[in-house]
Amino acid sequence: MSQTVIPQLRILRADRSLPFYVDGLGFAVDWEHRFEPGFPLFVQITREGQTLFLTEHVDDCEVGGAVYLMVPDVDECHRRFLANGVTADEPPQDTPWDTREMLVKDPDGNRLRFATDRG
């Protein structure tokens, strides 16, 4: 089944946030849009079949959002992020609800929780 909902996160500066998502977390830029040069950026990124919208537009949403991303192996994900210079705010740990999760915050404070179902 393809993804049916695309979460949107507010970023303050694309020149700081895009390298974090692309170089640090391994997302690829699918496309970018600006109404005119110098205007705020709206961008779609995808990593392993999971797509996000990032927006600099003030009225699209607020900074401080959260996304929950299911991944096949959160520990492998953690190792790749560390190799790319991204430190998890909460390293992988088991939860009472039978997942293994870690938390990463982007440069603007948006929370990205990566989880693997242990069941």
Backbone as a ProteinNet text record, in pm:
[ID]
protein_1_A
[PRIMARY]
MSQTVIPQLRILRADRSLPFYVDGLGFAVDWEHRFEPGFPLFVQITREGQTLFLTEHVDDCEVGGAVYLMVPDVDECHRRFLANGVTADEPPQDTPWDTREMLVKDPDGNRLRFATDRG
[TERTIARY]
85.1	0	89.2	55.2	133	92.2	181.3	156.1	35.1	-57.7	-180.2	-186.4	-95.2	-88.7	55.8	74.4	208.7	218.2	292.6	310.4	387.1	354	418.1	481.7	609.3	681.5	729.5	721	767.8	916.3	991.8	1133.8	1157.1	1256.7	1284.2	1384.7	1483.2	1585.9	1621.4	1580.5	1606.6	1756	1837.5	1982	2042.8	1974.7	2020.1	1946.4	1818	1736.4	1754.8	1762.8	1776.1	1901.1	2018.7	2135	2114.2	2044.1	2015.1	1933.1	1827.5	1740.4	1807	1878	1937.4	2068.8	2164.5	2295.9	2294.6	2217.4	2216.6	2123.8	1999.5	1899.9	1880.7	1935.2	1926.4	1802.6	1729	1615.8	1668.4	1590.2	1621.1	1517.3	1560.7	1468.2	1396.4	1264	1183.4	1158.8	1122.6	1101.3	1098.3	1122.9	1117.9	1029.6	967.4	885.9	904.4	922.4	918.7	832.4	748.1	665.9	750.8	858.3	953.6	1089.1	1198.9	1329.9	1330	1388.8	1395.1	1272.9	1166.9	1046.8	1068.9	981.7	995.5	990.6	1062	1072.2	966.2	912.4	827.9	892.2	919.6	995.3	936.2	942	902.5	1028.5	1040.4	1155.2	1104	1184	1144.7	1265	1240.3	1342.2	1277	1328.9	1279.3	1126.7	1069	925.4	841	903.5	829.1	855.1	748.1	755.3	712.6	783.5	749.4	748.2	667.8	675.4	748.6	840.5	903.9	868.2	830.5	787.3	846.1	890	931.8	815.2	701.6	586	529.6	518.9	476.7	338.8	244.4	107	74.1	170.2	141	122.2	210.1	202.2	303.8	304.9	393.1	518.5	626.1	747	717.4	780.7	763.3	671.5	656.6	573.8	642.2	568.6	622.1	573.7	663	629.7	677.5	597.4	629.9	655.3	778.5	818.5	852.6	780.6	810	922.2	1025.6	1140.6	1166.2	1229.4	1253.8	1347.7	1450.2	1548.9	1598.8	1543.4	1577.6	1724.5	1781.6	1921.9	2014	1982.8	2058.9	2041.5	1921.7	1892.1	1977.8	1984.3	2063.8	2211.4	2263.7	2404.7	2431.4	2340.9	2358.9	2354.3	2261.6	2252.7	2380.6	2430.8	2555.3	2671.2	2677.9	2784.1	2774.5	2654.6	2631.7	2637.4	2676.1	2691.6	2566.2	2460.3	2335.7	2326.1	2317.3	2303.8	2156.7	2107.9	1969.2	1954.3	1845.2	1814.9	1779.1	1719.1	1693.4	1737.3	1843.6	1889.1	1785.8	1802.5	1704.6	1684.4	1557.3	1521.3	1390	1372.6	1249.3	1139.6	1016.5	902.4	806.5	721	620.8	517.8	504.4	406.1	468.4	580.6	644	701.9	762.1	839.2	978.6	1068.4	1200.2	1207.2	1233.7	1221.7	1340.8	1363.1	1459	1396.9	1444.8	1395.6	1510.5	1483.2	1577.4	1503	1569.1	1509.9	1584.7	1509.4	1573.1	1622.9	1692.1	1747.4	1643.5	1516.8	1411.5	1332.9	1365.2	1295.8	1182	1157.9	1058.7	1110.5	1019.7	1057.1	1026.3	1127.4	1113.5	1139.8	1035.7	1050	1053.1	1162.8	1180.8	1155.4	1074.2	1033	1031.9	1062.6	1053.4	960.2	866.8	774.4	849.5	853.7	924.2	836.5	706.9	613.7	622.8
-118.2	0	123.9	221.3	344.3	436.6	527.6	622.8	707.8	721.7	797.2	931.2	955.1	1082.3	1130.7	1259.5	1316.1	1422.5	1393.2	1493.2	1614.3	1728.9	1854.6	1917.5	1953.2	2015.7	2153.6	2246.3	2383.3	2389.9	2446.5	2471.2	2620.7	2669.2	2812.4	2852.4	2765.6	2795.9	2669.2	2663.2	2545.5	2519.4	2624.9	2605.6	2530	2527.8	2454.8	2320.9	2319.5	2200	2094.6	2134.8	2035.1	1949.2	2005.3	1918	1817.9	1858.9	1768	1648.7	1676.3	1569.6	1485	1549.1	1477.7	1409.5	1485.7	1429.9	1351.5	1397.7	1334.1	1214.4	1231.2	1125.4	1040.1	1081	998.9	1019.1	1128.3	1159.6	1210	1194.7	1249.8	1356.9	1463.1	1568.5	1521.7	1514.7	1475.9	1596.2	1706.9	1831.4	1947.9	2067.3	2192	2290.9	2381.9	2487.1	2618.7	2724.6	2863.2	2941.1	3028.9	3108.3	3202.3	3252.8	3339.3	3322.2	3356.2	3349.4	3431.1	3373.2	3441	3420.9	3360.6	3333.2	3207	3182.2	3062.5	2933.4	2833.7	2704.4	2609	2529.1	2414.3	2296.4	2189.1	2077.9	1944.5	1846.7	1709.9	1626	1548.8	1459.4	1318.1	1218.2	1078.9	998.1	908.1	815.5	679.1	580.8	443.9	436.8	507.7	502.7	589.8	667.3	755.4	900.3	971.2	1106.6	1209.7	1322.6	1437.8	1562.6	1659.1	1794.3	1879.9	1964	2065	2200.1	2294.8	2424.5	2539	2642.4	2766.4	2865.3	2833.4	2923.4	2939.9	3061.5	3093	3037.5	3046.2	3007.6	2860.9	2782	2641.3	2559.4	2575.6	2504.2	2565.6	2518.6	2573.5	2489.3	2551	2478.6	2396.1	2281	2196.8	2078.8	2038.4	1923.1	1792.6	1684.7	1552.7	1453.6	1360.6	1255.8	1123.2	1020.7	885.8	801.8	752.2	678.4	534.3	440	298.4	259.1	194.1	150.2	2.2	-69.4	-212.1	-240.7	-156.5	-181.8	-48.2	-6.4	124	129.9	17.1	17.9	42.3	-18.1	7.2	152.3	201.8	342	433.4	402.6	479.7	479.2	362.1	352.7	438.5	434.9	516.7	664.9	705.4	846.3	891.7	810.8	845.1	858.8	768.8	775.2	903.4	957.3	1081.9	1205.3	1186.5	1300.2	1343	1261.4	1294.5	1212	1281.1	1215.8	1216.9	1101.5	1092	1163.2	1236	1299	1193.5	1084.2	965.6	846.5	775.3	660.1	546.8	447	337.4	273.2	250.7	184.7	110.7	5.7	-71.5	3.9	-11.1	55.2	-49	-8.4	-99.8	-144.1	-70.4	-105.4	-188.9	-254.3	-354.3	-298.2	-180.8	-125.7	-93	-65.2	-11.9	120.5	229.2	363.6	451.6	550.7	657.3	788.9	897.4	1030.5	1114.7	1180.6	1274.5	1406.2	1516.7	1648.6	1716.8	1781.7	1854.9	1990.3	2067.5	2196.1	2295.1	2274.7	2366	2313.1	2194.4	2137.6	2043.3	2017.7	1917.4	1780.8	1698.2	1568.4	1456	1374.7	1259.3	1133.6	1057.3	934.4	818.3	743.5	626.4	504.3	410.1	295.7	166.8	57.8	-76.5	-156.7	-227	-313.6	-439.1	-466.8	-586	-709.2	-691.7	-805.1	-884.3
0	0	0	-78	-81.8	33	64.7	172.8	136.7	230.3	201.8	273.3	366.6	437.5	430.8	400.7	397.8	507	613.1	718.9	665.9	719.9	680.3	803.8	792.4	902.8	862	953.6	930.3	960	867.4	887.7	877.2	948.9	948.1	840.7	816.2	715.9	639.8	514.1	431.7	417.2	414.5	398.7	516.2	629.3	747.3	759.1	729.8	750.4	642.1	516.6	409.7	423.8	452.7	473.1	587.9	692.6	803.3	754.1	679.8	631.9	522.8	430.8	317	357.2	404.2	437.1	567.8	664.9	795.8	807.6	759.9	777	653	539.5	418.4	333.5	354	266.3	132.4	28.5	-103.3	-134.8	-198.7	-240.6	-366.9	-361.2	-477.6	-567.9	-506	-579.9	-482.4	-536	-458.8	-532.8	-457.3	-520.1	-445	-521.4	-472.7	-571.2	-521.8	-611.2	-695.5	-636.1	-706	-637.7	-705.7	-640.6	-510.8	-407	-278.2	-190.5	-244	-165.3	-81.1	17.6	100.8	17.2	65.7	-1.7	49.9	-40.7	-8.4	-78.9	-6.7	-64	-19.8	-109.2	-75.2	-67.6	41.5	59.6	88.2	50.8	73.1	118.7	212.1	262.3	278	204.7	213.9	206.6	110.3	87	177.8	266.9	356.6	316.5	286.2	232.1	335.5	335.9	419	333	370.3	315.8	419.3	374	458.3	399.3	484.3	434.4	516.4	445.7	511	518.9	458.1	457.2	598.2	643.2	779.6	812.9	722.7	754	727.9	681.8	653.3	780.2	877.4	1004.6	1099.9	1221.7	1324.3	1340.1	1382.3	1418.8	1543.1	1554.2	1671.8	1647.6	1521.9	1489.7	1527	1509.2	1539.9	1434.9	1399.3	1303	1360.7	1343.7	1389.3	1265.4	1248.9	1129.3	1165.4	1109.2	1129.3	1033.6	1086.1	1006.7	1036.7	942.4	965.1	1082.4	1104.9	1210.1	1264.6	1377	1434	1476.2	1515.7	1555.7	1435.4	1323.1	1200.6	1157	1167.5	1136.3	1224.8	1352.2	1447.4	1407.9	1370.7	1329	1205.7	1108.8	987.9	1020.3	1106.1	1143.3	1213.1	1307.3	1377.2	1278.5	1180.9	1080.1	998	987.4	913.2	1003.1	1128.8	1218.8	1291.5	1289.6	1359	1486.5	1598.7	1728.5	1769.2	1808.6	1854.4	1988.5	2004.4	2132.5	2236.2	2189.9	2273.2	2190.1	2230.7	2153.6	2156.7	2071.2	2067.7	2203.9	2234.9	2359.8	2341.8	2418	2414	2488.2	2440.5	2502.5	2561.4	2653.4	2709.1	2604.8	2493.4	2390.6	2278.1	2309	2222.8	2092.6	2104.9	1994.2	2046.9	1955.2	1989.6	1916.7	1989.9	1933.3	1967.7	1881.2	1910.8	1865.4	1924.5	1891.7	1837.8	1725.6	1665.2	1648.2	1680.9	1657.4	1545.2	1456	1346.5	1397.6	1315.1	1361.3	1413.3	1378.4	1422.5	1541.4	1588.7	1703.9	1669.2	1540.6	1503.6	1549.3	1599.9	1654.9	1555.6	1529.6	1441.1	1524	1548.1	1626.4	1527.4	1529.3	1444.2	1530.2	1479.6	1560.7	1479.9	1549.6	1493.4	1582.6	1521.1	1594.3	1635.7	1763.9	1812.8	1809.5	1787.2	1789.3	1671.6
[MASK]
+++++++++++++++++++++++++++++++++++++++++++++++++++++++++++++++++++++++++++++++++++++++++++++++++++++++++++++++++++++++

